[in-house]
């Protein structure tokens, strides 16, 4: 992603997060996901979508965000970047999920340099054992999940999603120092709450090992497309996707007591 595109995407993301943090519709919404890491922890990985944790009715919150972003986001993006746009609820088979509700912010520019940008704002619920925390960005108070709940949530996503997302693997690598001394027990408690069985965990772990060559290629693509250039060059020098898979499999096996002996 070139620097002009990054500035546009992250400029719009910053407006969205600020609006939600300072409006009644955003009360108790916790910023999570890749952009949370980018904004609050200076992650080297960019992210196009924005994710929030919500422990209430997801559909009701989706409606509130559509109203807020339609009224406040569209004119602000027009003023700052010259893009028109509209806000809508996501449609299609994935939009019927009871576990995730998505608001799509769609922006477009006509003329000599036409452009289009789609930015999903996803509302979901993740298991949290800690109280929410606040971080401040230029005076704006951002409510978010704790660092431990965040990185443990990446493990839950790795084993709970229907399909593995390589971005969860690279975020685990980048923020593995956020695990607590008792995170293995915390993760197992979260698996139990979500009814993710030990057999399912073992099966997914084996698939990570069996298909590691494919995940290495996906990680190399993320490094090329989503990671800042200087950091990407260092990651490639250190082994790229293969090195990241080694580190994450070792983390899961040794630090989090995932099925032993599978990675060998």
N, C-alpha and C positions, 0 to 999 in steps of 0.2 A: 504494500500500500504506500503510495507516494506521500510526501510530506503535505501537499495541498489537501489531499483526501483525508489524511489523518487529522489535520486541523479542522476540517469541516465536520467530520464525524465526532471528534471529541468536543468541539464547540457546541454542537447540538446536544450531545450527551450531558455536558455540564449544565446547560439550560434546563434540561429535563429533570436532572437530579436536584437542582436548586429549587425548581418549582415544587416538586413533590416534598422536599424537606421543609418548605416554608408555607405549605398550604394545609388546611384541615384534612383534605383527602389523603394526605401522606402521614397522618398521625399513626404511629406504631408500625408503619411500613419499614422494614429493614433492608437496606441495600446489601446485596450479596453478589456473587458471581465474578466473572472476569473483569468487568469494569470497576467493581468495588476494589479489586486488587490494583487496578491501574490508577484509580483516583486516590485511594487512601494509603496504599502501600508502595506506590511508584513501581508497579510491575512493568517489566520490559515488553510484555505482550499486550497488544491492542485488542480491543473487543468491540464488535459492532452492536451487540444487543446489551440491554440493561435488565438485570434480574432483581426481584424483590421477594423477600420472605413475608408472608402474611398468614396469621393463624386464625383468620376469620373466613367469611364467605368469599370465595375468590371471584365469583360472578358479580357480586355487589361492588367489590373494589374495582373490578374491571370497568364497570359503568362509570364509577366516580372518576377514574383516570381518563377515560375517553372525554368526559365533560371538561375536566380541568385542562387537558392538553389541547383540546379544540379551542378553548377560549383564550388560553394564555401562551401556549407554545407556538402556534402557527404564526401569529403576528410578530412574535419576537424573532423567530428564525427569518422571516421576511425582512425584518428591520436590520438584522445583523449580517445576513448572508445573501439576501436577495432571492431566496428560494420560496416558491409557493408550496402549499402542501395540504394534506388533510389527515385526520385521525380516524381509525376504524378498528373495530374488533376483528381479530383474525378469523378467517373462515377456512373451511376445508376439514378433512378427517381429523387432523391433529388438534384442531380447535375445539373438538368435542371432549377432550380429555378432562376428567374431573380434578386432575392434579395440577394442571397448568392452564392459566388463562392469559392470553396475549393481546396486547394493544399494539397495533401497527401505526407507527408514525411514518408517513410517506411524503417525501419532498421531491420537487422537480424544478428544473430550470430550463426555460425555452431559449430560443435565439440561436446565436452563432455557436455557442458551446452548450448544447443541451446535456442535461445530466439528471439522474434519478438516484435517490437514496431511500432505502427502506430500513427503519430502525425498530426492531421488536422490543417492547417493554413487557417482560414476562413476570407474572405473579404466580408464585408457587408457595409451598410450605416445606421447610426442611426441619428435621429433628434438632432441637437446640437444648443443651443441658445448662447453658449459662444464660444469665440475663443479657439483654441487648446492651451494647455500649454506644457511646457517641464519639465521633471524631469531628473536628472542625476543619473546614477548607475555606480560606479567605473569609472567615467570620460566619460561614454557614454551618449550622449544626446538622451533621448527618448521622442518623440512627442506623446501626448495622449490627450484624451478629458478631460475636467474639471471634478473635483470631483462631482459637481452637475449634469452635463450632464450624467456622468457615472451612478450614483445611480438612477436618473430619467429614464435612459435607461433600468434599471432593471425593473422598473414599467411598462414601455412600453412593454418590452418583456413578462412580466407576463400576460398582457392583449392583446397583439398582436400576440403571437405565436399561431399556430394551437393547440398545446398541451402544457400544463404548464410544465415547467422544475423546479424541486424542487431546483436546484442550484440557480435559480433566487430568490427564497424565502429566502434561507439562506444568500445570499449576501445582500439582503435588510436588513435582521436582523443585519448582521455584520457591515454594513456601513450606517445605518440609520441616523447617526449624520452628514452625508454629505448633507442632504437636506437643502435647503435654506428656509428662512421665506416665500418666495413667490413660493415655489416649487409646491404647488397645482395649481396655475395659469399656471406655466410653463408646468406642465404635461398635463393640459387640452389643452394648445396651441399645444403641440406635438400630442395629440390625434387627434386634428382637422386637422393638417397637414397630418396625416396618414389616415384620413377618418375613424377613429375608433369611432363609434357612442356612445352616452351615453347609449343607450339600450344594445349595445355589452358589454360595461364596466360593467353595472349592471348585465348582465347575467353571465359574467365570475366571478364577485365577488360572486354571489350566488353559483356558482359551487365550488368555493374555500371553501365556508362555508359548503355546502352540502357534499363535498368529503374530508373534512378535515382529517378524520381518515386515508385515503389513503395517503395524503400528509405528515401526521405525520410519517407514516411508511417509506416513501421515505426519509424524512429528517433524521430519525434515521439511515438509511442505509448510507447516505452521511456522517453523523457524524462518523460512524464506519469506513468508507472506505477512506474518503478524508480529514479528519480533524486531525491535530496533536494530538498525544495521550493525552498529559496533558490537552489541551483545550477540547478535546472530553470528557474526564472524568468530567470536570467541567460542560460542557453543559448537560451531562446526569444527574448529581447531581441536576441541576437546573430545570429539567423537560424535557430535550431533545426536540424531534420534537414537542410535544404538546405545550411546552413553546414558541418555535419559532413561531408556527402558531398563538398563542395568541398575541404575540408581533407584528407580521406583519399584522394581520387582524386589530388590534387596530391602528397601524400606518396608514394603508390605509383608515380606517374609520374616524379617528379623525384628523390626520395631513394632509391628502391629500383629504379629503372631498369626499371619495367614498360613494356609497349609504348607508345612515344611517339606522340603525335599522336591517340590514341584519345579522350582526354578533351576535345578541343577541339570 
